[in-house]
């Protein structure tokens, strides 16, 4: 929960607050006897990965290898890994990117995600640990932490609702593929029982630039704040958009929530808690 809140955890779930780098993870696996691991624990800030690659690698690579070893040692049947469709392809050669697109990440964050994908393949070959890799577009929605450096929708919405001035990095013309959190959850549930090791993009195939996100949020909230731009962020791609055609063909998954509907749901959520 480095970027989340404990109150968001389903009360029916057992909750153990541990870092994936904590040796106590080994004892937890021995005690709980998990069947499936859904791995979303990570350092997710691209800018943090650029400024401190060692910190990023320690969590995202070494922490995950520790997790994989615990899976093998305790007969876990499968792991679902939250990878990145935004950072793993780098500056794209074609749009939208499918899973066969060359992987050329330009940030340490993207590099660590790609590294773990390779480790998952190794653990399958060596230990028969089944896996599903989900390469997410930019996930947004209610309950996202608005106080970190990652998650532009939550940051902008929270600041606008509080009458503060958000800052757009660079020109704001950089594009992303924004996918609503409910749609991402459905993709996870659909792949839980899949016995074939594979990689799937989870996105909308729609590019939206940051200026457009700001305008929709600003119009929805009705504060009338003008755009304010700051320096471009290091390690940030110019364009990113992915296709989920493979996921659709296998599981009939497609995004159900449009960007305008998703942003409205997000604004409504933050409006209630402020």
N, C-alpha and C positions, 0 to 999 in steps of 0.2 A: 504493500500500500504506500509506496514512496510517492505516488501521485494521486492517490485516492483517499477515501474516507471509510472508516470502519462501519459507520451507520448505513452504508450502501450495501453491505454484505447481507445476503438472505439470512434471516434468523434461523432458518432450518438447517443452515450449513454449519459445520464445525469450522472455527476460525483459529488459525495459529499464526501469530505475527512473527515471521522470521525472514531474514534475508536469504536469498538462494546461495549466498556465499557463506552462510553460517553452517559450521559442521554439525549442528543439531538436526539439520535436514536428514542426515543419515538415520538418526534414531526415529524421527517422525515417520519415515518410510517403513521402517521395520515394524513400528507399532500399528500403523493404520492400514497397511496392506492394500494400497490403491490398485485399482484395475486399469484406470486410464488417467493420464496426466494431461491437463490442458494448461500449457505453459505461456502465460502472459507477463510474467515478472521480468522487468527489464529496465535499463536506463534508456529513456526514450527521447531525450533532448539532443537533436542533431548538433546544435551549437555547443552544448556541453561536451559532446564527443570530439568536436574539433579542437576545443580549448584544452581538453584533458583526455587524450586517447587512452591512456593507461587506466584511468578510472572506468571509462566506458568498457574496455576490454575485460577488466577484472570482473565486472558484473555480468556482462552479456556473453562473454565466452567462457571464462573459468567457472562462473556461477552455473551456467547451463551444462557444462561438462560434468560438474558435480551432480547436477540433477539427473542427467542421463545415466551416470554410473549408479546412482541410487535406484533408478528404474530397472536397470539390468540386474542388480543384486537382489531386488525384491519382486521379481517376476511381474512387473508391470506389463500389460498387454500392448499398450499403445500410447503414443504421445502426440498431441496436437500442438503445433508450434506457431505462434503468432509472429510471422515474419513481416517484411515491408515490401509493398509494391511501389511505394513512393520513392524509396531511397536505393533499392537494390539494383535497379536498371541504370541508374545514372542519367546523364543527358541522353534522352531517347533518340534512337535512330528512326523510329516510326511511331505513329500514334493511331490508336491506343496500343500500348505494349501488351503482348500476350506472354504466356509463360516461357515461350521459346526465345524471347528477346534477349540479346546479350546482356549479361550482368556486369556492369561497370560502375559500381558505386563510387561516389566522389566524396563521401564522408566516412569517418570511422564507424559511425552508427550503422550505415549500410554495409560496411565491410564486416562488422561483427555478425550481422544477420545472415549474410551470405556464408560466412565461416560456419555458423551453426547448421545451416542447411547441409553443408558438406559433412559435418560430424554426424548428422542424423542418418545420412546415407551409410556412413561407416558403421554406425551402431546397428543398422539393419543388417548389413552384410556380415558383421562379426558376431552379433548377438541376437539377430532376428527380432529386434525391437521395431514394431510397426510404427509408422508415422504418417501424419498429414501435415503439410506445410500450407498455411494460409497467408498469402502475401496481401496485406491490407493496403488499400488506398488510405487517404487521410480520414480517420474515423472521428466523428464528432457527435454531440448530442447531450441530453441531460446528464447530470452528475459528473461531467468532466471537470477536472480541477482548473479553475480560472486564474490561479495564482502562480502557476509555473511559467516556464519559458516556452513550452510546447502546447499546442492546442489553440490555434488562432481564433476559432469560433467562440470558445468559452471565454477567452481573454477579452475579446472585443465586446461580447454581449454583456459581460459583467461590468466592464468599465462604462459602457454607454448607459446601462441602467442606473449606475451610480453617479452619472453626470461627469465622469472623468473622460479625458481625451486619449483614445487609443492611438498608438503609433504604428503605421504601416511600414514594414521593412522595405527599403528600396523603392522602386517605382510602383510596386503593387500589381504589376502586369504579369508577375510570375503565376503560373497556373497550377492547380492541383485538382485531383479527383476526390471529391468529398462524399463519403459514404456514411449513412446514418447508423448509429450504434445498434438499433433494433435489427437492421438487416444483417449486420455482422454477427450478431448473436445467432440468428437463424442459420447462417452458414456454418457456424461451429456445431450446432445441434445436428445438422444434416450429415456432417462428416464423422461424427463420433463412432459410428459402427462400421465405417468403411474399412475394409481389410486390405485394400490396395494402397501401397505407399505412393503418394503423389503430391504434386504441388498445384495449388489453385490460386489465381488472383481473386480478390474480393473487392470489387469497385463498381463504378457506374458507367465507365467509358465516356463521361462528360467532363470536359475541362471548364473550370471556373477560376477566374483570377481573383486575387485578394481584394482588389478594389471593388469588384462586384459583390463579394461577400460582405464587405464593409457597408456598401450601399443598401443591400437587402436588410441587414441588421439595423442600420440607422433608420431606414424607412419604417421598419416594423416597430421599432421602439419609439420613434417619433421625437427624438431629441434634437434633430437638426444639426448635429455636430459636423463640421467640415473635416475633410480628410487632412491628416497630418502625416508626413512621410519622414522617416529617419534613414540612417545608413542601411545598406543591404546586409543581410546576415551572412556570415561566412559558411561555406559548405552548402549553400542553398541552390537547388536546381531551378532552372528557368521554366521548364514545362514538365508536367508529370500527369499522365492519365493511363489507366489500364483497362483492359477488357476482361470480363468474367465469363466469356462464352463457354469456356471449358467447364466451369462450375455449373453453368446452366444446362449444358448437354448431359452432364453426369447426374445432377441432383435436382434439376429444374429450378435452380435458384436464380432469382434476379432481384435487384433492388426495388422495394415497394414504395419507399419514401423519397419524394423529390427534394431537391435542395431547398426550395422555398418552404415546403411543408416541414422539413427537418429543422430549418432555422427557426421557424415559428414555434415549434415544439420546444426547442432549446431556450428561446427567449422566454416563453411561458414558464418554464421550469425555474430559470434564474430569477424571474420576476417574483415568483412565489417565495423564494427563500431569502430574498434581500429584505 
